[in-house]
Amino acid sequence: MAADYNERDDSKAVQLETPNLSPSLQGHLGRQLRAAYSELIDEPIPDRFSKLLEELASTQSEKSPKGEE
């Protein structure tokens, strides 16, 4: 049976702890992630995503009060 997340008991929510990673381990993980995703970074953004980003930016600028951009 699937869980109904609309009726969950938030009083039992698990608090996540911040991981303690050494700077050298953080650097190593960062280098590994950059190496794994380097090809993806160089790919062009699909037109569909570009259009969605433009629409989001337009909506955000319409909602922001004048002078706060």
LOVODO-920016 format. One record per residue: residue in three letters; x, y, z of N, C-alpha, C in turn. Coordinates in steps of 0.02 Angstrom, whole numbers. Atoms other than C-alpha are relative to their C-alpha. Layout:
N
+------+--------+--------+--------+--------+--------+--------+--------+--------+--------+
| nupa |   n.px |   n.py |   n.pz |  ca.px |  ca.py |  ca.pz |   c.px |   c.py |   c.pz |
+------+--------+--------+--------+--------+--------+--------+--------+--------+--------+
|  ala |      X |      Y |      Z |      X |      Y |      Z |      X |      Y |      Z |
...
+------+--------+--------+--------+--------+--------+--------+--------+--------+--------+
***
This chain:
69
+------+--------+--------+--------+--------+--------+--------+--------+--------+--------+
| nupa |   n.px |   n.py |   n.pz |  ca.px |  ca.py |  ca.pz |   c.px |   c.py |   c.pz |
+------+--------+--------+--------+--------+--------+--------+--------+--------+--------+
|  met |     42 |    -59 |      0 |      0 |      0 |      0 |     44 |     62 |      0 |
|  ala |    -40 |    -61 |      5 |     71 |    170 |    -47 |    -14 |     46 |     59 |
|  ala |      7 |    -47 |    -56 |    101 |    299 |     89 |    -37 |     62 |    -24 |
|  asp |     35 |    -62 |     15 |    -14 |    448 |     93 |     38 |     57 |     33 |
|  tyr |    -43 |    -52 |    -28 |    105 |    595 |    115 |    -39 |     61 |     21 |
|  asn |     40 |    -57 |    -21 |    -37 |    719 |    137 |    -21 |     -6 |     73 |
|  glu |     23 |     11 |    -68 |    -82 |    642 |    305 |     56 |    -23 |     46 |
|  arg |    -55 |     24 |    -40 |     92 |    612 |    374 |      4 |     38 |     66 |
|  asp |     -8 |    -30 |    -66 |    134 |    651 |    555 |     68 |     35 |      1 |
|  asp |    -62 |    -37 |      1 |    265 |    790 |    547 |     36 |      1 |     67 |
|  ser |    -33 |      0 |    -65 |    300 |    773 |    732 |     52 |    -56 |      4 |
|  lys |    -48 |     56 |      2 |    396 |    614 |    688 |     52 |     10 |    -56 |
|  ala |    -46 |    -12 |     56 |    498 |    696 |    549 |     72 |    -10 |     24 |
|  val |    -70 |     12 |    -16 |    679 |    644 |    547 |     41 |     62 |    -17 |
|  gln |    -43 |    -57 |     13 |    802 |    786 |    565 |     66 |    -26 |    -28 |
|  leu |    -62 |     20 |     32 |    949 |    768 |    448 |     58 |     39 |     30 |
|  glu |    -59 |    -33 |    -26 |   1121 |    804 |    515 |     43 |     23 |    -59 |
|  thr |    -46 |    -25 |     51 |   1245 |    907 |    416 |     61 |    -46 |      0 |
|  pro |    -58 |     44 |      2 |   1383 |    791 |    355 |     65 |     39 |     13 |
|  asn |    -65 |    -31 |    -14 |   1558 |    830 |    415 |     51 |    -32 |    -46 |
|  leu |    -50 |     25 |     47 |   1673 |    806 |    266 |     60 |     45 |      3 |
|  ser |    -61 |    -40 |     -1 |   1853 |    861 |    270 |      6 |     38 |    -65 |
|  pro |    -10 |    -38 |     62 |   1905 |    993 |    144 |     32 |    -42 |    -55 |
|  ser |    -32 |     41 |     52 |   2014 |    866 |     55 |    -50 |    -49 |    -31 |
|  leu |     51 |     46 |     26 |   1869 |    744 |     38 |    -51 |     39 |    -43 |
|  gln |     45 |    -41 |     40 |   1755 |    884 |    -23 |     31 |     16 |    -68 |
|  gly |    -35 |    -15 |     62 |   1885 |    931 |   -153 |      2 |    -61 |    -46 |
|  his |     -2 |     62 |     39 |   1903 |    750 |   -209 |    -69 |    -14 |    -31 |
|  leu |     67 |     12 |     26 |   1715 |    729 |   -227 |    -18 |     50 |    -55 |
|  gly |     13 |    -51 |     50 |   1703 |    893 |   -323 |     35 |    -16 |    -66 |
|  arg |    -37 |     18 |     61 |   1838 |    838 |   -446 |    -31 |    -60 |    -34 |
|  gln |     32 |     60 |     29 |   1754 |    669 |   -471 |    -66 |     18 |    -34 |
|  leu |     64 |    -20 |     30 |   1585 |    749 |   -504 |     11 |     41 |    -64 |
|  arg |    -15 |    -39 |     60 |   1660 |    875 |   -626 |     23 |    -46 |    -57 |
|  ala |    -24 |     46 |     52 |   1747 |    733 |   -719 |    -58 |    -41 |    -28 |
|  ala |     56 |     42 |     22 |   1588 |    629 |   -725 |    -50 |     39 |    -43 |
|  tyr |     51 |    -40 |     35 |   1479 |    772 |   -789 |     30 |     50 |    -49 |
|  ser |    -32 |    -49 |     44 |   1606 |    868 |   -896 |    -31 |      2 |    -70 |
|  glu |     30 |      1 |     66 |   1528 |    811 |  -1059 |    -69 |     32 |      1 |
|  leu |     68 |    -28 |     -5 |   1354 |    861 |  -1001 |      2 |     76 |      4 |
|  ile |     -6 |    -72 |     -9 |   1412 |   1036 |   -954 |      9 |     35 |    -68 |
|  asp |    -14 |    -31 |     64 |   1471 |   1069 |  -1132 |    -57 |     -7 |    -51 |
|  glu |     56 |      8 |     47 |   1307 |   1015 |  -1213 |    -44 |     62 |      1 |
|  pro |     45 |    -58 |      1 |   1189 |   1152 |  -1271 |    -65 |    -14 |     38 |
|  ile |     63 |      6 |    -35 |   1031 |   1185 |  -1172 |    -55 |    -11 |    -52 |
|  pro |     55 |     12 |     47 |    879 |   1111 |  -1262 |    -45 |     61 |     -5 |
|  asp |     44 |    -58 |     12 |    763 |   1242 |  -1340 |    -58 |      2 |     49 |
|  arg |     57 |      3 |    -46 |    621 |   1184 |  -1229 |     18 |     29 |     69 |
|  phe |    -22 |    -25 |    -65 |    721 |   1220 |  -1071 |     14 |     75 |     -3 |
|  ser |    -14 |    -71 |      8 |    779 |   1388 |  -1137 |    -64 |     40 |      2 |
|  lys |     65 |    -35 |      1 |    599 |   1438 |  -1170 |    -30 |      2 |     71 |
|  leu |     26 |      1 |    -68 |    546 |   1383 |   -995 |     37 |     49 |     45 |
|  leu |    -39 |    -46 |    -40 |    688 |   1482 |   -917 |    -18 |     72 |    -16 |
|  glu |     20 |    -68 |     19 |    639 |   1637 |  -1016 |    -69 |     17 |     30 |
|  glu |     66 |    -12 |    -28 |    458 |   1618 |   -960 |      4 |     11 |     76 |
|  leu |     -8 |     -8 |    -72 |    512 |   1599 |   -779 |     29 |     68 |     16 |
|  ala |    -31 |    -66 |    -12 |    623 |   1753 |   -788 |    -51 |     56 |    -12 |
|  ser |     51 |    -50 |     15 |    480 |   1851 |   -866 |    -51 |      4 |     56 |
|  thr |     48 |      2 |    -55 |    359 |   1796 |   -731 |     29 |     30 |     63 |
|  gln |    -32 |    -27 |    -60 |    483 |   1837 |   -594 |      7 |     76 |     -4 |
|  ser |     -8 |    -72 |      7 |    516 |   2011 |   -663 |    -66 |     36 |      6 |
|  glu |     66 |    -30 |     -6 |    329 |   2045 |   -673 |    -23 |      2 |     72 |
|  lys |     21 |      4 |    -70 |    305 |   1994 |   -492 |     41 |     46 |     45 |
|  ser |    -42 |    -40 |    -45 |    451 |   2094 |   -420 |    -20 |     73 |     -4 |
|  pro |     17 |    -71 |     -1 |    414 |   2272 |   -365 |     51 |     40 |    -40 |
|  lys |    -44 |    -41 |     42 |    488 |   2406 |   -477 |     56 |     29 |     43 |
|  gly |    -57 |    -27 |    -36 |    662 |   2461 |   -425 |     37 |    -51 |     40 |
|  glu |    -34 |     51 |    -40 |    709 |   2297 |   -340 |     31 |    -54 |    -44 |
|  glu |    -28 |     51 |     45 |    781 |   2205 |   -492 |     73 |     -5 |      6 |
+------+--------+--------+--------+--------+--------+--------+--------+--------+--------+
***
